[in-house]
Amino acid sequence: MTLFTRRSVLIAGTATAGALLIPAAPVTAAPGRTITVGSGEAYEISATTRVARLTIADGGRIVAPEGHSLTLTVDGVETGQLLTETGGTATLIQAGTYRGAVVLTVAEANEVTYETLTFPFRQAVYVSGDGIVREKSVLAAALGGRLTDSLARNVSITSTGECFDGVYVQDAAYTLERPTISLTGNGRCDFAGYGAAVVGNGSATRLTVDGARIGTEGVVRTAVIADGGASVVVKNSVLRTRNGVLPADYEATVETPYMQSVPWMLGLDGNVRATNLIGANSKATYLNSTVFSETWGALSVEGGSGLQLAAINSHIGNTGEYGYGTYAIGDAIVRVLGSRFEVGSYATIIAGPAAVVHYGDSTREAVADLNTELELGLGVAELAALPVRTTTVNSGHFGYMFFGAGSLTVDGGTVVNSERATFLNKGQQTTITVDGSRGARLNPRDGVILQMIELDDPGPVDVDGKMMNVGVYTEPADDPAKDASFDVSAVHTADGAATFTSIELKGDFHNGMRTGKNMVLTFEDSTVQGVISATKAVHRVSTIDSSNFYELGIVTNTARAAINNGVIVTLDSGSTWTVTGTSHLTGLVLAADAVVQAPNGRELTMTVDGTETPVTAGRTYTGAITVGIV
């Protein structure tokens, strides 16, 4: 008997917690209700089969017919299946004896190709535009609750094997309501979603995950993935991922079909990120949710184009020492509104080349605009019930890191607390805008607001035709040679630019670049107290590799005249700079009411090209400018 119809899948014994879903496909009971596979034997299961005991000897194999997958569940838990080799894609049920409600589900293949590899997906629930596809689902792993072609409610999915997905939605409108998904064991590729709890794929996918409790532990065992133009909305949910154990023979690489750990050159470690947003024109929004990875990253945007990520009134972060909140690559748009970030390393890594990132308040207008733009499907009552909140970032290392070009806006009541520099620019073209008119504040504990340095990523190394993470960063021993073609007193498109409006700033600004890139700072109706200077920036150690990756980005600064690293400062109307130490500039533009001053009890000095020069409001100065105090 089957309780499956085209429009719905009902659960047997719904009044009993953990009741087993009756599979839609025919179920065969093996003779004697046992299957034994001997050593060297290949035993083929042609149809979904239920037994009381399955025994597989060492060297024995139990397989499905060509074009199909085979999945083992015991008492409703997917188990026993492991990858056959490191870097491979196939899985095999391991030798051993399995007892209980043993179901061997034969399902039609769901093969997903990513770049050079094809991954044979297995999933508890597969949804297409016509609803649940029973022939591609392992319904024996979906317990409790109720499934229909448009909704899954209170369903529980547990996996202790490898590379098993919870729910895979392909080009369909679907809602997961209060699912509980627990995955323990490694995944294989989070650029494809192989081993993820929830995957939404395809431009016709509109997936809503509401009230979910998703926990994973394993290498690249991601919680939620949006791919291929899908729109995924996760709300009122808790997502937590923990690292797994990499295979002993795994070699760290940046080749994405094989990558199973974060490239250490980002100053990070770890082997699982909580979410991933990939493909072209995919969208993912996390609303009133908690999303934590142990390390690596919480909300990732990785490859593709036209990607949009939003976090609204959510709690985002890392439980370990290293990790990021969000990642922005390509032309991705990342918006963080009214959220709290507790991150190990960075609130956001901006990897460019045209990424746009905004941290601000979840005002009713801003959320309503996103609801329309991203088609979140929030009704009038739901929008009205959302509280207006500010954003807070607490970072154990830096605030934001520019690994590629991009723009960053911090406004509203956003407060950024970081142990090190608020903004770490590794030689990139930037447009940073900070508007403090509604209370935004920057609080770097080490007293550095903006640090510019050369890119200290040594990059991967070609090893036998594969790009491996075995590079070494070596600190230059000499001073840079002057580039006569680069004008340190001019503003260039590729410079590192930042504008600060209506804000009180206390901290330093260092341009430690060796090659031609200026730091261009504009202050509008703002006060700044600190050193603003070209510097010689030196890492604490002379070489950095995977063993001391955490040293990346950490430098000491010695103020000195610019070589190829100009510093151009504009103090617009209402702005005051209180100079706290010797500062070397190449341009200083003062509005008629701008003020440059020394702290109380000290005297301000300035030389231009070696000549003592008074600081006069309304003037523009260029050249080798030294501003100091005595």
TORDRENKE-271603 format. One record per residue (C-alpha): residue in one letter; residue number from 1; x, z, y. Coordinates in steps of 0.001 Angstrom, whole numbers, plus 500000, padded with zeros to 6 digits. Layout:
BEGIN
{A,NUM,{X,Z,Y}}
...
***
This chain:
BEGIN
{M,1,{500000,500000,500000}}
{T,2,{501231,499246,503519}}
{L,3,{499980,500655,506782}}
{F,4,{501595,497848,508791}}
{T,5,{499405,495387,510658}}
{R,6,{500421,492691,513124}}
{R,7,{499427,494879,516048}}
{S,8,{500602,498282,514900}}
{V,9,{502703,500324,512532}}
{L,10,{501185,503696,511692}}
{I,11,{503058,506649,510268}}
{A,12,{502095,508230,506980}}
{G,13,{501402,511922,507381}}
{T,14,{501710,512028,511177}}
{A,15,{500653,515652,511215}}
{T,16,{503860,516543,509389}}
{A,17,{507114,516600,511337}}
{G,18,{509584,514026,510053}}
{A,19,{506989,512124,508059}}
{L,20,{508430,508943,506529}}
{L,21,{507414,505598,507934}}
{I,22,{506056,503397,505140}}
{P,23,{508100,500152,505308}}
{A,24,{506116,497023,506030}}
{A,25,{508036,494908,503534}}
{P,26,{507190,495240,499835}}
{V,27,{509041,498103,498148}}
{T,28,{510272,497823,494587}}
{A,29,{510863,500877,492400}}
{A,30,{513947,500351,490224}}
{P,31,{513538,500949,486464}}
{G,32,{514116,504624,485768}}
{R,33,{514266,505090,489542}}
{T,34,{518069,504964,489431}}
{I,35,{520679,502341,490207}}
{T,36,{524225,502560,488920}}
{V,37,{526918,500145,490062}}
{G,38,{530069,500118,487995}}
{S,39,{533657,499598,489086}}
{G,40,{534328,495958,489897}}
{E,41,{530608,495148,489759}}
{A,42,{528754,493360,492570}}
{Y,43,{525089,494412,492380}}
{E,44,{522678,492320,494461}}
{I,45,{519437,493809,495788}}
{S,46,{516952,491028,496500}}
{A,47,{514161,493123,498032}}
{T,48,{513735,496523,499638}}
{T,49,{513968,499080,496845}}
{R,50,{513215,502793,496568}}
{V,51,{515049,504951,494002}}
{A,52,{515713,508627,493354}}
{R,53,{519424,508164,492787}}
{L,54,{522058,505571,493630}}
{T,55,{525537,505763,492134}}
{I,56,{528342,503418,493124}}
{A,57,{531680,503699,491374}}
{D,58,{534973,503091,493109}}
{G,59,{535400,499355,493408}}
{G,60,{531690,498707,492989}}
{R,61,{529669,496839,495596}}
{I,62,{525966,496680,496317}}
{V,63,{524964,493750,498491}}
{A,64,{522043,491768,499885}}
{P,65,{521395,488050,499431}}
{E,66,{523039,485631,501834}}
{G,67,{521341,485625,505231}}
{H,68,{520248,489246,504855}}
{S,69,{521586,492730,505511}}
{L,70,{521446,495801,503327}}
{T,71,{520964,499336,504664}}
{L,72,{520911,502627,502792}}
{T,73,{518732,505512,503939}}
{V,74,{518506,508895,502262}}
{D,75,{515571,511068,503275}}
{G,76,{515110,508790,506280}}
{V,77,{518735,508990,507492}}
{E,78,{520876,505849,507585}}
{T,79,{524096,506753,505816}}
{G,80,{526997,505664,503647}}
{Q,81,{527838,502421,505403}}
{L,82,{531341,501906,506842}}
{L,83,{533300,499006,508287}}
{T,84,{535371,497244,505667}}
{E,85,{538406,496870,507956}}
{T,86,{539683,497800,511400}}
{G,87,{538748,495059,513828}}
{G,88,{536315,493559,511348}}
{T,89,{532547,493274,511629}}
{A,90,{531180,493698,508091}}
{T,91,{530051,497028,506636}}
{L,92,{529684,498139,503052}}
{I,93,{527910,501048,501359}}
{Q,94,{530627,503379,500133}}
{A,95,{531195,504616,496608}}
{G,96,{529424,507850,495726}}
{T,97,{526158,509278,494444}}
{Y,98,{523146,509384,496745}}
{R,99,{520066,511443,495792}}
{G,100,{516681,512065,497356}}
{A,101,{514337,509579,498937}}
{V,102,{516803,506718,498615}}
{V,103,{515716,503425,500150}}
{L,104,{517783,500246,500096}}
{T,105,{516317,498035,502816}}
{V,106,{516919,494302,502642}}
{A,107,{516368,492779,506076}}
{E,108,{516784,489363,507581}}
{A,109,{520126,488983,509324}}
{N,110,{520364,489712,513047}}
{E,111,{523665,488061,513864}}
{V,112,{524893,488493,517425}}
{T,113,{527864,486455,518593}}
{Y,114,{530143,487796,521306}}
{E,115,{533053,485579,522282}}
{T,116,{535054,484959,519095}}
{L,117,{533196,487274,516721}}
{T,118,{529760,487441,515122}}
{F,119,{528399,490922,514467}}
{P,120,{525853,491462,511634}}
{F,121,{523502,493912,513347}}
{R,122,{521329,496328,511426}}
{Q,123,{518698,498315,513305}}
{A,124,{515865,500705,512578}}
{V,125,{513454,498818,514817}}
{Y,126,{513751,495183,515905}}
{V,127,{511340,493988,518592}}
{S,128,{510758,490394,519681}}
{G,129,{508260,488836,522058}}
{D,130,{505666,489006,519268}}
{G,131,{506227,492738,518706}}
{I,132,{507985,494576,515899}}
{V,133,{509654,492230,513448}}
{R,134,{509416,494094,510156}}
{E,135,{511643,491567,508391}}
{K,136,{514577,492501,510669}}
{S,137,{513850,496230,510865}}
{V,138,{514979,499133,508697}}
{L,139,{511733,501008,509117}}
{A,140,{512750,503610,506531}}
{A,141,{515051,504996,509267}}
{A,142,{512257,505403,511835}}
{L,143,{510495,508714,511222}}
{G,144,{507491,510405,512771}}
{G,145,{505393,509267,515685}}
{R,146,{503773,505886,516058}}
{L,147,{504976,502324,516437}}
{T,148,{503050,499421,517915}}
{D,149,{504068,495988,519108}}
{S,150,{504388,497282,522660}}
{L,151,{505171,500978,522254}}
{A,152,{507159,503419,520135}}
{R,153,{506152,507043,520641}}
{N,154,{507876,510182,519276}}
{V,155,{509939,508222,516791}}
{S,156,{513094,509821,515390}}
{I,157,{516114,507803,514239}}
{T,158,{519230,509344,512670}}
{S,159,{522388,507604,511497}}
{T,160,{525546,509001,509905}}
{G,161,{526961,505633,508884}}
{E,162,{528783,503136,511067}}
{C,163,{527517,500291,513250}}
{F,164,{523801,501029,512833}}
{D,165,{521595,500525,515883}}
{G,166,{518484,502482,516687}}
{V,167,{516258,500013,518550}}
{Y,168,{517045,496386,519381}}
{V,169,{514708,494622,521808}}
{Q,170,{515110,490873,522210}}
{D,171,{513125,489031,524916}}
{A,172,{510195,491434,524838}}
{A,173,{508325,493928,526989}}
{Y,174,{508557,497274,525234}}
{T,175,{508350,501019,525886}}
{L,176,{510186,503746,524017}}
{E,177,{508370,506969,524730}}
{R,178,{510021,510274,523805}}
{P,179,{512326,508867,521103}}
{T,180,{514939,511105,519499}}
{I,181,{518009,509179,518386}}
{S,182,{521095,510769,516852}}
{L,183,{524044,508599,515803}}
{T,184,{527161,510100,514212}}
{G,185,{529956,507790,513131}}
{N,186,{531773,504916,514747}}
{G,187,{530354,501829,516331}}
{R,188,{532385,498688,516722}}
{C,189,{531786,496750,519962}}
{D,190,{529987,497944,523091}}
{F,191,{530298,494503,524685}}
{A,192,{527730,493357,522120}}
{G,193,{525978,496658,521391}}
{Y,194,{527064,496816,517764}}
{G,195,{526389,500446,516852}}
{A,196,{524396,501445,519955}}
{A,197,{521303,503645,520042}}
{V,198,{519238,501275,522207}}
{V,199,{519888,497636,523137}}
{G,200,{517794,495512,525468}}
{N,201,{518847,491863,525338}}
{G,202,{517527,488651,526842}}
{S,203,{516129,487572,530200}}
{A,204,{512546,488178,529057}}
{T,205,{513234,491802,528100}}
{R,206,{511556,494534,530112}}
{L,207,{512477,497740,528311}}
{T,208,{511361,501180,529471}}
{V,209,{512881,504288,527873}}
{D,210,{510916,507370,528919}}
{G,211,{511613,510948,527853}}
{A,212,{514369,509998,525410}}
{R,213,{516816,512397,523802}}
{I,214,{519807,510351,522667}}
{G,215,{523030,511837,521349}}
{T,216,{525939,509986,519792}}
{E,217,{529377,510866,518487}}
{G,218,{531694,508070,517514}}
{V,219,{533967,505319,518737}}
{V,220,{532022,502935,521029}}
{R,221,{528735,504474,519795}}
{T,222,{526962,503737,523048}}
{A,223,{523601,505233,523984}}
{V,224,{521997,502387,525990}}
{I,225,{523037,498769,526584}}
{A,226,{521400,496140,528802}}
{D,227,{522560,492589,528119}}
{G,228,{521716,488941,528613}}
{G,229,{519516,489305,531688}}
{A,230,{517461,492209,530353}}
{S,231,{515882,494761,532651}}
{V,232,{516192,498305,531269}}
{V,233,{514693,501375,532936}}
{V,234,{515620,504805,531574}}
{K,235,{513701,507726,533055}}
{N,236,{513168,511428,532353}}
{S,237,{515765,511169,529609}}
{V,238,{518943,512860,528371}}
{L,239,{521809,510714,527091}}
{R,240,{525062,512263,525846}}
{T,241,{527961,510597,524047}}
{R,242,{531066,512142,522473}}
{N,243,{534313,510520,521391}}
{G,244,{534953,509623,517796}}
{V,245,{538152,509190,515801}}
{L,246,{539808,505804,516097}}
{P,247,{540952,504147,512878}}
{A,248,{544526,505124,512060}}
{D,249,{545696,501514,512320}}
{Y,250,{543804,500660,515513}}
{E,251,{546007,499111,518201}}
{A,252,{544793,499508,521774}}
{T,253,{543930,496170,523360}}
{V,254,{542129,494723,526376}}
{E,255,{540712,491857,524320}}
{T,256,{537079,492808,524575}}
{P,257,{535842,491713,521106}}
{Y,258,{538359,494158,519650}}
{M,259,{538529,496846,522371}}
{Q,260,{537463,500282,521119}}
{S,261,{539092,502571,523665}}
{V,262,{539401,502598,527428}}
{P,263,{542534,500895,528814}}
{W,264,{544746,503834,529804}}
{M,265,{545963,501825,532818}}
{L,266,{542807,502958,534616}}
{G,267,{544104,506525,534458}}
{L,268,{541579,507379,531735}}
{D,269,{541280,508154,528052}}
{G,270,{538440,508149,525538}}
{N,271,{536689,505779,523153}}
{V,272,{532999,505857,524028}}
{R,273,{531028,505282,527196}}
{A,274,{527447,506402,527486}}
{T,275,{525979,503112,528697}}
{N,276,{526972,499532,529369}}
{L,277,{525504,496790,531561}}
{I,278,{526696,493317,530604}}
{G,279,{525826,489626,530576}}
{A,280,{524306,487635,533419}}
{N,281,{521660,489069,535762}}
{S,282,{521051,492171,533653}}
{K,283,{519657,495276,535352}}
{A,284,{519763,498938,534373}}
{T,285,{518188,501829,536244}}
{Y,286,{518504,505531,535408}}
{L,287,{515804,507637,537044}}
{N,288,{515453,511412,536844}}
{S,289,{517809,511382,533887}}
{T,290,{520971,513058,532629}}
{V,291,{523723,510733,531445}}
{F,292,{527067,512146,530288}}
{S,293,{529996,510735,528374}}
{E,294,{532766,512962,527107}}
{T,295,{535429,510803,528790}}
{W,296,{535805,507064,529600}}
{G,297,{532582,506408,531541}}
{A,298,{528941,507330,531973}}
{L,299,{527362,504262,533606}}
{S,300,{529464,501177,532952}}
{V,301,{529159,497668,534321}}
{E,302,{531412,495389,532315}}
{G,303,{531752,491648,532788}}
{G,304,{529080,489083,533512}}
{S,305,{527562,488241,536875}}
{G,306,{524596,489209,539006}}
{L,307,{524494,492690,537453}}
{Q,308,{522573,495508,539154}}
{L,309,{522909,499198,538311}}
{A,310,{520991,502055,539926}}
{A,311,{520991,505831,539474}}
{I,312,{518131,507652,541193}}
{N,313,{517698,511438,541211}}
{S,314,{519909,511688,538147}}
{H,315,{522735,513871,536852}}
{I,316,{525720,511745,535850}}
{G,317,{529181,512618,534617}}
{N,318,{531775,513526,532030}}
{T,319,{532174,516644,529920}}
{G,320,{535924,516039,529499}}
{E,321,{538821,516023,531945}}
{Y,322,{538949,512270,532521}}
{G,323,{536220,509734,533116}}
{Y,324,{534150,507900,535703}}
{G,325,{530553,508013,536800}}
{T,326,{530026,504299,537465}}
{Y,327,{532079,501120,537196}}
{A,328,{531599,498052,539379}}
{I,329,{533172,494739,538394}}
{G,330,{532650,491136,539431}}
{D,331,{529787,490832,541911}}
{A,332,{527917,493845,540563}}
{I,333,{525663,495862,542856}}
{V,334,{525726,499600,542137}}
{R,335,{523386,501993,543937}}
{V,336,{523423,505774,543619}}
{L,337,{520565,507572,545358}}
{G,338,{519852,511299,545359}}
{S,339,{522046,511980,542337}}
{R,340,{524617,514582,541302}}
{F,341,{527906,513401,539851}}
{E,342,{530224,515717,537905}}
{V,343,{533087,513410,536970}}
{G,344,{536543,513884,535541}}
{S,345,{538429,511180,537442}}
{Y,346,{536338,508987,539767}}
{A,347,{532773,508699,540996}}
{T,348,{533163,504915,540863}}
{I,349,{535905,502511,539884}}
{I,350,{535501,499373,541979}}
{A,351,{537078,496485,540106}}
{G,352,{535769,493620,542229}}
{P,353,{536311,490956,543244}}
{A,354,{533000,491173,545099}}
{A,355,{531420,494429,543956}}
{V,356,{529010,496263,546260}}
{V,357,{528533,500037,545892}}
{H,358,{526238,502382,547839}}
{Y,359,{525932,506168,547653}}
{G,360,{523041,507633,549642}}
{D,361,{519743,509521,549667}}
{S,362,{516688,508833,547524}}
{T,363,{514458,508338,550526}}
{R,364,{510949,507135,549841}}
{E,365,{511720,503848,551559}}
{A,366,{514941,503276,549587}}
{V,367,{513320,504045,546226}}
{A,368,{510273,501909,547039}}
{D,369,{512569,499013,547943}}
{L,370,{514407,499332,544621}}
{N,371,{511101,499594,542783}}
{T,372,{510176,496208,544201}}
{E,373,{513568,494537,543993}}
{L,374,{514431,495698,540480}}
{E,375,{510837,495602,539198}}
{L,376,{510985,499171,537969}}
{G,377,{507244,499395,537394}}
{L,378,{506801,502746,539165}}
{G,379,{503223,503347,540257}}
{V,380,{502070,504869,543521}}
{A,381,{501651,508340,542029}}
{E,382,{505029,508219,540305}}
{L,383,{506768,507167,543511}}
{A,384,{505023,509890,545485}}
{A,385,{506071,512533,542953}}
{L,386,{509778,511732,543264}}
{P,387,{511516,514271,545515}}
{V,388,{513804,513052,548273}}
{R,389,{517339,514191,547460}}
{T,390,{520876,513778,548737}}
{T,391,{523838,512779,546599}}
{T,392,{526693,515094,545664}}
{V,393,{529934,514042,544002}}
{N,394,{532250,516585,542386}}
{S,395,{535380,514951,541004}}
{G,396,{538276,516530,539164}}
{H,397,{540633,513899,540509}}
{F,398,{539801,511147,543036}}
{G,399,{536574,510227,544757}}
{Y,400,{536553,506431,544473}}
{M,401,{539225,504090,543149}}
{F,402,{539603,500455,544174}}
{F,403,{541124,498560,541276}}
{G,404,{539757,495311,542698}}
{A,405,{538202,494105,545930}}
{G,406,{534791,495355,546982}}
{S,407,{532675,497194,549489}}
{L,408,{531569,500822,549448}}
{T,409,{528994,502535,551658}}
{V,410,{528565,506304,551796}}
{D,411,{525706,507522,553952}}
{G,412,{522711,509844,554159}}
{G,413,{523551,513414,553229}}
{T,414,{526104,512412,550574}}
{V,415,{528853,514981,550045}}
{V,416,{532014,513903,548204}}
{N,417,{534167,516752,546874}}
{S,418,{537386,515699,545142}}
{E,419,{540626,517343,544094}}
{R,420,{542615,514367,545373}}
{A,421,{542094,511515,547854}}
{T,422,{538499,510581,548576}}
{F,423,{539397,506890,548544}}
{L,424,{542266,505552,546413}}
{N,425,{542965,501908,547226}}
{K,426,{545404,500251,544840}}
{G,427,{546345,497287,546992}}
{Q,428,{542867,495799,547313}}
{Q,429,{540772,494197,550020}}
{T,430,{538152,496788,550925}}
{T,431,{535235,497335,553214}}
{I,432,{534552,501080,553269}}
{T,433,{531743,502348,555493}}
{V,434,{530985,506040,555918}}
{D,435,{528036,507062,558108}}
{G,436,{527842,510791,558767}}
{S,437,{524855,510696,561103}}
{R,438,{522635,512301,558434}}
{G,439,{525164,514771,557124}}
{A,440,{527563,512837,554900}}
{R,441,{530820,514738,554346}}
{L,442,{534181,514042,552710}}
{N,443,{536053,517023,551266}}
{P,444,{539349,516122,549568}}
{R,445,{541071,519274,548421}}
{D,446,{544558,517772,548768}}
{G,447,{543805,516787,552360}}
{V,448,{543979,512999,551883}}
{I,449,{540939,510942,552815}}
{L,450,{542369,507462,552216}}
{Q,451,{545448,506601,550164}}
{M,452,{546701,503026,549863}}
{I,453,{549346,502229,547229}}
{E,454,{550525,499248,545239}}
{L,455,{548597,498553,542064}}
{D,456,{550350,500747,539513}}
{D,457,{548626,499228,536497}}
{P,458,{551443,497729,534403}}
{G,459,{548939,495462,532703}}
{P,460,{548695,494539,529036}}
{V,461,{551533,492897,527139}}
{D,462,{551284,489822,524932}}
{V,463,{552202,490941,521438}}
{D,464,{552028,488144,518869}}
{G,465,{549308,486415,520855}}
{K,466,{547202,489515,521537}}
{M,467,{546983,491414,524820}}
{M,468,{547933,494983,523942}}
{N,469,{547979,498160,526044}}
{V,470,{551688,498836,525684}}
{G,471,{552887,498191,529241}}
{V,472,{554992,500660,531221}}
{Y,473,{554856,501301,534960}}
{T,474,{558293,501801,536522}}
{E,475,{558651,503218,540026}}
{P,476,{560638,500856,542293}}
{A,477,{563989,502386,543187}}
{D,478,{564601,500397,546369}}
{D,479,{562802,499967,549661}}
{P,480,{560702,496813,550060}}
{A,481,{562191,493854,551886}}
{K,482,{560520,492896,555124}}
{D,483,{558162,489920,554778}}
{A,484,{558743,488007,558018}}
{S,485,{555576,485961,557480}}
{F,486,{553276,488993,557452}}
{D,487,{552026,490405,560772}}
{V,488,{551666,494168,560502}}
{S,489,{549859,494374,563855}}
{A,490,{547108,491841,563035}}
{V,491,{543891,492312,561113}}
{H,492,{543726,490176,557965}}
{T,493,{540738,489430,555767}}
{A,494,{542528,490862,552744}}
{D,495,{543387,494189,554412}}
{G,496,{542125,497603,553376}}
{A,497,{539488,498338,555998}}
{A,498,{537374,501446,556577}}
{T,499,{534860,502398,559255}}
{F,500,{533704,505958,559940}}
{T,501,{530648,506612,562097}}
{S,502,{529229,509865,563484}}
{I,503,{531291,512101,561237}}
{E,504,{533804,514934,561475}}
{L,505,{536871,514228,559359}}
{K,506,{539712,516512,558423}}
{G,507,{542417,514834,556381}}
{D,508,{545167,512247,556289}}
{F,509,{545243,508461,555958}}
{H,510,{548306,506964,554239}}
{N,511,{549277,503330,553806}}
{G,512,{551975,503370,551131}}
{M,513,{551847,499633,550339}}
{R,514,{555116,497782,549746}}
{T,515,{553718,494251,550052}}
{G,516,{551744,492796,552934}}
{K,517,{548509,494697,553398}}
{N,518,{547421,496633,556445}}
{M,519,{545202,499687,556655}}
{V,520,{542568,499002,559307}}
{L,521,{540620,502049,560468}}
{T,522,{537737,502190,562904}}
{F,523,{536204,505449,564156}}
{E,524,{532882,505363,565977}}
{D,525,{531449,508505,567569}}
{S,526,{533668,510479,565194}}
{T,527,{536399,513077,565200}}
{V,528,{539408,512970,562916}}
{Q,529,{542046,515637,562505}}
{G,530,{545119,514625,560528}}
{V,531,{548003,512227,560049}}
{I,532,{547356,508473,560091}}
{S,533,{550482,506613,559103}}
{A,534,{552450,504032,557220}}
{T,535,{554325,505864,554466}}
{K,536,{556697,505608,551586}}
{A,537,{554546,506524,548599}}
{V,538,{556310,507696,545435}}
{H,539,{554805,508716,542094}}
{R,540,{555674,512124,540711}}
{V,541,{557363,510530,537698}}
{S,542,{559508,507405,537468}}
{T,543,{557759,505837,534463}}
{I,544,{554150,505962,533292}}
{D,545,{552779,504841,529938}}
{S,546,{549939,505826,527627}}
{S,547,{551481,509265,527043}}
{N,548,{551216,510302,530710}}
{F,549,{548470,507978,531959}}
{Y,550,{547100,510775,534152}}
{E,551,{550038,510304,536565}}
{L,552,{548647,506976,537758}}
{G,553,{547569,507083,541393}}
{I,554,{549237,510413,542143}}
{V,555,{551905,509988,544839}}
{T,556,{553711,511909,547539}}
{N,557,{553958,510378,551007}}
{T,558,{556751,510314,553557}}
{A,559,{555673,509007,556945}}
{R,560,{557852,506167,558226}}
{A,561,{557658,503003,560309}}
{A,562,{555701,500153,558786}}
{I,563,{557564,497474,556833}}
{N,564,{554783,495377,555298}}
{N,565,{552130,498083,555595}}
{G,566,{550695,498139,559081}}
{V,567,{548250,500759,560296}}
{I,568,{545744,499644,562921}}
{V,569,{543498,502325,564407}}
{T,570,{540508,501762,566675}}
{L,571,{538926,504760,568384}}
{D,572,{535575,503517,569631}}
{S,573,{533271,505304,572058}}
{G,574,{532898,509028,571536}}
{S,575,{535832,509325,569132}}
{T,576,{538685,511823,569115}}
{W,577,{541837,511899,567034}}
{T,578,{543665,515215,566825}}
{V,579,{547156,514375,565609}}
{T,580,{548592,516970,563212}}
{G,581,{551916,515307,562352}}
{T,582,{554119,512296,562940}}
{S,583,{552115,509113,562514}}
{H,584,{553469,505550,562444}}
{L,585,{551021,502863,563564}}
{T,586,{551198,499167,564364}}
{G,587,{548062,498991,566480}}
{L,588,{546046,501488,568536}}
{V,589,{542849,500489,570331}}
{L,590,{541208,503096,572569}}
{A,591,{537722,502955,574063}}
{A,592,{537284,504087,577641}}
{D,593,{536210,507550,576528}}
{A,594,{538367,507829,573392}}
{V,595,{540728,510778,573092}}
{V,596,{544042,511183,571264}}
{Q,597,{545224,514765,571462}}
{A,598,{547492,517413,569987}}
{P,599,{546191,520642,568452}}
{N,600,{545865,523628,570769}}
{G,601,{549259,524869,571903}}
{R,602,{551048,521594,571072}}
{E,603,{551948,518533,573122}}
{L,604,{551264,514912,572221}}
{T,605,{554008,512258,572315}}
{M,606,{553923,508484,571774}}
{T,607,{556539,505755,571707}}
{V,608,{555930,502017,571466}}
{D,609,{558883,499978,570195}}
{G,610,{561066,502978,570959}}
{T,611,{559880,503443,574537}}
{E,612,{558075,506625,575521}}
{T,613,{554567,505626,576533}}
{P,614,{551606,507650,577792}}
{V,615,{548374,507550,575805}}
{T,616,{545733,506147,578114}}
{A,617,{542051,505697,577298}}
{G,618,{540793,502133,577484}}
{R,619,{544165,500660,576473}}
{T,620,{545355,498674,573463}}
{Y,621,{548854,499202,572065}}
{T,622,{550678,497073,569487}}
{G,623,{554134,497220,567995}}
{A,624,{556063,500003,566316}}
{I,625,{553978,502960,567500}}
{T,626,{554956,506542,566744}}
{V,627,{552507,509284,567637}}
{G,628,{553674,512857,567199}}
{I,629,{553387,516408,568418}}
{V,630,{555923,518875,569789}}
***
